[in-house]
Amino acid sequence: MTIILIVEDEFLTREYLGDVLERAGHLVIEATNADKAIEILETRNDIRIIITDVNMPGSMDGLKLAEAVRRRWPPIKVIIATGKNTLRSGQISESTQLLPKPYGPDEILALIGRS
């Protein structure tokens, strides 16, 4: 069982993703923005994967969250879910994976399996 933090401000998307991951046997923790995600990461040392949206309210977007996680918690794998094909190679680290929207359960679980 992998502990996964979902960072997504859209309720239905967060619920869908959480349901897919929990059915696959993972433990899911949810945050509605990057600020809340950082608070959770500061209190837990068992999170192994973060799946984050790019566009969210708060002090940072998903790209900045991924950068912060790389600096402070380098062992945590980061997956960025995005519906925009405008991300350039310099915007994400080589170890960050992209999950193109729209996505289905197979795409999610395949990406988790490679993390």
Residue pairs with C-beta under 8 A, 6 or more apart in sequence:
1 25
1 26
1 27
2 26
2 27
2 48
2 49
2 112
3 26
3 27
3 28
3 29
3 44
3 46
3 47
3 48
3 49
4 21
4 26
4 27
4 28
4 29
4 47
4 48
4 49
4 50
4 51
4 112
5 28
5 29
5 30
5 31
5 37
5 40
5 41
5 47
5 49
5 50
5 51
6 14
6 17
6 18
6 21
6 28
6 29
6 30
6 31
6 50
6 51
6 52
7 31
7 32
7 33
7 34
7 36
7 37
7 50
7 51
7 52
7 53
7 56
7 62
7 65
8 14
8 17
8 30
8 32
8 51
8 52
8 53
8 56
8 81
9 32
9 33
9 53
9 56
9 57
10 53
13 53
14 30
14 32
17 28
17 51
17 81
17 108
18 28
18 30
20 105
20 108
20 109
21 28
21 108
21 112
22 28
24 109
24 112
26 112
29 40
29 44
29 47
31 37
31 39
31 40
32 56
33 56
33 57
33 58
34 52
34 56
34 58
34 59
34 60
34 61
34 62
34 64
34 65
34 68
35 58
35 59
35 60
36 58
37 50
37 52
37 65
38 65
38 68
40 47
41 47
41 69
41 72
41 73
41 76
47 73
47 76
48 75
48 76
48 77
48 115
49 76
49 77
49 78
49 79
49 112
49 115
50 65
50 66
50 69
50 76
50 77
50 78
50 79
51 79
51 80
51 81
51 99
51 108
52 62
52 65
52 66
52 78
52 79
52 80
52 81
53 62
53 80
53 81
53 82
54 61
54 62
54 63
54 80
54 81
54 82
54 84
54 87
55 61
55 62
56 62
60 68
62 80
62 81
62 82
63 80
63 87
63 91
63 92
65 78
66 78
66 80
66 92
66 93
66 96
67 93
69 76
69 78
70 78
70 93
70 95
70 96
77 95
77 97
77 115
78 95
78 96
78 97
79 96
79 97
79 98
79 99
79 111
79 112
79 115
80 87
80 92
80 96
80 97
80 98
80 99
81 98
81 99
81 100
81 101
81 103
82 98
82 99
82 100
82 101
83 100
83 101
83 102
85 100
87 98
92 98
97 111
97 114
97 115
99 107
99 108
99 111
100 107
